[in-house]
């Protein structure tokens, strides 16, 4: 079961399927995400958008082991 964070729309608007809208992710907005929101983002992430956001996540102090493992197993 996916637990949806309160800022689900913010996450989807700023980090989900940006390549389809010809947009780039914003690192300043990324820095506002909590650990739970990072996990949710990884869960819904479309790998067609590239690995830039995933790189930000694994290098973030807010990335917990479960989030990092989800990226690993989905790769």
C-alpha positions as CSV (number, residue, x, y, z in Angstrom):
1,X,0.0,0.0,0.0
2,X,1.3,3.4,-0.9
3,X,1.0,6.1,1.8
4,X,0.4,9.3,-0.1
5,X,2.0,12.4,1.5
6,X,0.1,15.6,1.9
7,X,2.2,17.2,-0.8
8,X,1.4,14.5,-3.4
9,X,0.4,17.1,-6.0
10,X,3.5,19.1,-5.4
11,X,5.7,16.1,-6.0
12,X,3.8,15.0,-9.1
13,X,3.9,18.6,-10.6
14,X,7.6,19.1,-10.0
15,X,9.2,15.7,-10.3
16,X,6.9,13.2,-12.1
17,X,7.1,12.6,-15.9
18,X,8.8,16.0,-16.6
19,X,10.3,14.7,-19.8
20,X,6.8,14.4,-21.3
21,X,6.4,18.2,-20.6
22,X,9.9,19.0,-21.8
23,X,10.7,20.4,-18.3
24,X,13.7,20.0,-15.9
25,X,13.6,19.2,-12.2
26,X,14.3,22.0,-9.8
27,X,16.9,21.2,-7.1
28,X,15.7,24.0,-4.8
29,X,12.2,22.5,-4.7
30,X,13.8,19.0,-4.3
31,X,15.5,20.2,-1.1
32,X,12.2,20.9,0.5
33,X,11.1,17.2,0.4
34,X,11.0,15.1,3.5
35,X,12.3,11.6,3.9
36,X,8.8,10.2,3.5
37,X,8.2,12.3,0.4
38,X,11.5,11.1,-1.2
39,X,10.3,7.5,-0.7
40,X,7.0,8.3,-2.3
41,X,8.8,10.0,-5.2
42,X,10.9,6.9,-5.8
43,X,7.8,4.7,-5.7
44,X,6.1,6.7,-8.5
45,X,9.2,7.7,-10.4
46,X,9.2,7.2,-14.2
47,X,12.7,6.1,-15.2
48,X,12.1,7.7,-18.6
49,X,12.8,11.0,-16.9
50,X,16.4,9.9,-16.4
51,X,18.5,9.5,-13.3
52,X,19.2,13.1,-12.2
53,X,16.5,13.1,-9.5
54,X,17.4,9.6,-8.4
55,X,21.0,10.8,-8.0
56,X,19.8,13.7,-5.8
57,X,17.8,11.3,-3.7
58,X,20.6,8.8,-3.0
59,X,23.0,11.6,-2.2
60,X,20.5,13.3,0.2
61,X,20.9,13.0,4.0
62,X,17.1,12.4,4.0
63,X,17.4,9.2,2.0
64,X,16.9,6.2,4.2
65,X,17.9,2.7,3.6
66,X,14.5,1.5,2.4
67,X,14.4,4.3,-0.2
68,X,17.9,3.5,-1.5
69,X,17.1,-0.2,-1.7
70,X,13.9,0.6,-3.7
71,X,16.0,2.4,-6.2
72,X,18.6,-0.4,-6.3
73,X,16.0,-3.1,-6.9
74,X,14.1,-1.2,-9.5
75,X,17.3,-0.5,-11.4
